[in-house]
Amino acid sequence: MARTIAEKERIAEEIAERLAHKTGEVSWRDVDPLRRIADAFRRSAAVDAEVAEAVHAARDDGYSWAAIAAMLGVSKQTAQARYRR
């Protein structure tokens, strides 16, 4: 279920938008946990963007995909597939 950063940001915005227009069928007390999920999802997208920026900076500084992958806890191929520009 890997998603791109842009997809995560778009989904977080859609969730927030739907919650902002929710009326009647759900009480505010019931909506709070959903808002927390949307907020956490938005933060997750921001963290993903920060990681991508750090990976690109490391590549620009000459670090190998193997070194970057070790920091991410993934294989070199996975790091390349996820972050290659």
Backbone torsions as a table, in degrees:
resi	resn	phi	psi	omega
1	MET	NA	30.9	178.6
2	ALA	-64.9	134.0	178.9
3	ARG	-124.6	150.3	175.6
4	THR	-73.4	164.0	178.7
5	ILE	-60.7	-43.3	-179.8
6	ALA	-62.3	-38.8	178.2
7	GLU	-64.5	-43.3	179.1
8	LYS	-61.7	-43.9	179.5
9	GLU	-63.1	-42.0	179.7
10	ARG	-63.7	-44.5	-179.6
11	ILE	-64.4	-42.5	178.8
12	ALA	-60.8	-41.4	177.9
13	GLU	-64.7	-41.5	179.2
14	GLU	-62.9	-42.2	179.2
15	ILE	-63.3	-47.4	-179.8
16	ALA	-61.3	-40.8	179.9
17	GLU	-63.9	-44.6	179.2
18	ARG	-62.7	-40.8	-179.8
19	LEU	-67.9	-34.5	-179.5
20	ALA	-66.2	-26.7	-177.5
21	HIS	-104.7	7.3	-179.6
22	LYS	-72.9	125.6	178.2
23	THR	-137.0	149.4	169.4
24	GLY	74.3	-59.4	-168.9
25	GLU	-73.5	-21.4	179.9
26	VAL	-129.9	134.0	178.9
27	SER	-78.1	159.3	179.6
28	TRP	-58.8	-33.7	178.6
29	ARG	-62.0	-38.7	-179.6
30	ASP	-75.4	-25.6	-176.3
31	VAL	-79.5	-26.2	-175.6
32	ASP	-53.3	-46.8	178.2
33	PRO	-61.6	-33.4	178.4
34	LEU	-69.7	-37.9	175.6
35	ARG	-62.7	-39.3	178.5
36	ARG	-62.3	-39.9	177.5
37	ILE	-63.3	-47.2	179.9
38	ALA	-60.5	-42.3	179.1
39	ASP	-63.9	-43.8	178.8
40	ALA	-64.1	-39.4	179.2
41	PHE	-64.3	-40.2	178.0
42	ARG	-64.4	-42.8	177.7
43	ARG	-63.6	-38.2	177.9
44	SER	-60.1	-42.0	178.0
45	ALA	-64.0	-39.0	179.0
46	ALA	-65.9	-41.0	177.8
47	VAL	-64.3	-42.6	177.4
48	ASP	-58.4	-41.0	178.6
49	ALA	-64.8	-40.1	178.7
50	GLU	-64.5	-42.2	177.8
51	VAL	-62.8	-44.5	179.9
52	ALA	-60.1	-42.3	178.1
53	GLU	-62.4	-41.2	179.8
54	ALA	-66.2	-40.6	177.9
55	VAL	-62.3	-46.1	-179.9
56	HIS	-62.9	-39.0	177.9
57	ALA	-64.7	-41.4	178.8
58	ALA	-63.5	-42.0	177.6
59	ARG	-64.1	-42.9	178.6
60	ASP	-61.4	-29.7	178.4
61	ASP	-85.8	1.7	174.3
62	GLY	94.4	7.4	178.1
63	TYR	-70.9	145.1	-178.1
64	SER	-77.6	159.5	175.3
65	TRP	-63.0	-32.2	179.4
66	ALA	-63.8	-43.4	179.4
67	ALA	-66.4	-42.6	179.4
68	ILE	-64.1	-44.5	179.9
69	ALA	-60.4	-37.8	178.7
70	ALA	-61.8	-39.7	178.3
71	MET	-68.1	-30.6	-179.1
72	LEU	-86.9	-14.4	-178.3
73	GLY	73.9	29.8	179.1
74	VAL	-130.1	172.9	176.4
75	SER	-74.3	160.4	177.2
76	LYS	-57.9	-41.5	-179.5
77	GLN	-64.2	-39.8	178.8
78	THR	-65.5	-43.7	178.7
79	ALA	-61.1	-44.3	179.6
80	GLN	-62.8	-45.1	-178.2
81	ALA	-63.6	-38.4	-175.8
82	ARG	-78.6	-35.0	-169.0
83	TYR	-119.3	-3.1	-179.6
84	ARG	-63.7	136.5	178.9
85	ARG	-88.2	NA	NA
